[in-house]
Amino acid sequence: MLEWITNTINSLGYLGIGLLMFVENLFPPIPSELIMPLAGFTASPYQPGGAKLNIIGVFFAGLLGSVLGALVWYYPGKFLGENRLKAWADKYGKWLAISSKDITKAKGWFDRQGNRAVFIGRLVPGIRTLISVPAGIANMHLLPFLIYSTLGSAAWVGLLTYSGYILGSQYELVDEYLAPVSKIVLGGLVLAFVFWILKRRQRRTRR
């Protein structure tokens, strides 16, 4: 997969980066944690022969692909609804490495966090790809969806791009470093939600 990602970026440049990030949103097994650091590396002056691409162009190409990919999952949620989408995922989702359980997980995340779940979800691997689905199911308006998706994607794409730019030829380490960090962030959010539930129950008990 790494060789395919490398060849796509080298041959298509910014267009290749945008296409890869678009496809990454459709097929979760394709990791943005490799795409954008590698793209950032191509803009690094530390590589042999100097920078091949501009880091600003790399960032916006990845961001555009990511946001467009998010829209692909938003509309099925909006027009198909939860039950039909789950049935479809159980029948055909294996080709995209998703299931009805993944949709349920993303919807639970959205129900707990509200609209801001779109922003937060774009920063959490395992959630970021499918967070658009419950936004569509909940009929979240397109404009705030695009705003939250763009902001969350910008933070994620920017972090990965800059990491690859700084690490140079060691861009593969980004995935290794981000994996535990992502788990810590997700765990912290879960704990915050549990704390909020407990506080709410205490208030009801007092009443």
N, C-alpha and C positions, 0 to 999 in steps of 0.2 A: 504493500500500500504506500509506503514511504517513497518508493521509486516512482510510482504513478503520480503522486502528489508533486514530487520534484519535477518530473517531466512536464506536467501540465503547467506549472508556474513558469518554468524556463521557456516553454514554447509559446504560451499565450499571454504571459505577463499579467497586467492588471485584470484583463478579461478572465484569465484562468483562475486568478484568486477569487474574483467575484463568483464565478461558476462553481468553484469548489465549496465556497461557504454557502452558496444556495443549495447545492446538493447535500451538504452536511446537515442541513435542517430537515431534509427529506429522509435521509438514511442515517440514523443516529450512530451506527458503527463507524462512520467516517469522522475522525476526531478533529475538531477545530483546534485542539491543543497541539496538533502537529502542523496543520495548515498555516495558521497565522504566524507562529514562531519561524517556520521555514520561510514564509513570505517576508517577515521582518529581516531575516538573515540576508535575503537577496538585496535589501536596501542598506545593508551594513557595509561601511568602508573597510571593515576588518577582513572581509573575505578576499580570496585571491582574485586579482583583477579589478578590485574595487566594487562599488555599489552598481548593481544592474538596474535597480528600480528606485523610485523616490519613496521615502517612508510615508509621506503624507498621502501619496497616491495609493500605496499599499493599504493603508488604514481605511480610506474611503471605499476602495474596491471591496475589501472584506466586509465593511459595514453595510454597503448596499446589498451585497449578496445575502448577508445574514437577515436583513429586514425583509427582503423579498421572499426569502425562504419561510420566514415566520408567517407571512400572509397566506402561504399555501395551506397551512394547517388551520388558520383562522376561519376560512370560509367553509370547509367541511363541518366544523363544529357549529357554525351559524345556521347552515341550511339542512344538514342531516339530523342534528340532534344527538343527544348522548347515547340513547339505546341503539339506534341504527349504526352509529359510528363504532360502538363497542362490538356489535355483531360483525361488522366489516373487519375490524382489527383482528378478531379471533379467527376469521376465515382467511384473510389475505395478509394480515399484518406480519406474518413470519418473514415475508420477503423484505420488509422494512425493519425487521427486528423490534416490532412493537406489539403489544397485546392490549386487551381490554383493561388489564390490571394497571398498565402504564397510564392509560387515560383516566382511570379512577384515581390514581395517585396524583396526577396533574390537576384534576378537578378538585380534589380535597385541598391541595395547596392553594388553588385559586379561591375556594370558598372561605378559607381561613384568613387569607391576606387581602382579599378584595382586588381592586384594580392594580394596586401596587405590586401584586403577585407577578404581573407581567414583567415589571422592571427587575424585581428580585430574582424571578425564575430564570431570566436570561443570563444570570450570573452563576447558576448552579447546574453543573453537569448532571444529566439524567432527568432534569426537569426542563431545561432551557428549550429543548427541541419541541416538546409537546405542550408547553404552557399556553400556546396560542389556541389550542383546542377548547379548553374550558372558557377562555375569553370569548370565543365564538359562540359556544353553547349558552353563555350568560347574556348574549347579545350586547356585549360591551361595544360602545360606539367606536367607529373606525379611527377617528382622529386621536382620542386618548390612547387607543391601542397602539397606534403608530408612534406616538410620542414616547410612551413607556418602553415599547420595544426598541426604539432607536436609542434611547438613553442607556438602557441595559446592555444592548448589543455594543454600543460605543465603548462602554466601560470594559466589557469582556474582550472585544477585538483589540482595543488599545493596549490592554495589559499584555495580551499574547504577542502582539506585534512588537511592542517595546522590549519584551523579554527576549524575543528572537534577535532583535537588533543588538541588544547588549551582550547576550551570551555568544553571539557569533556562531561558530561551527558546533557549539554545544547546545544548539537550540532544542535538541531532543530531551534535554534535562527539564524543560518547562513542564512537560506532562508529568514527570516524576515528582517535581516539587509541588505542582498544583493539586495533585490527587489528594494528599492529606489535608491541604489547606481548604479545599472544597468541602471535604467531609467535616472539618471543624466549623466552617461557616454554616453548613446545613444543620449540624448538631446544635449550634448556638441558636439558630432560628427556631428549631423544634422546642428547645428548652424555654425560649422566650414565649412561645405560644402556650406551652404547658403552664408557665407562671401566670400568664394572662387568664387562663381558664380557672386556675385556683383562686386568683384574686376575685374573679367574678363570682365564684361560688361563695366565697367568704362574705361578699357584699349581700348576696341573696339571703344567706343564713342570718345575718344581722337584721335584715329587714323582717 
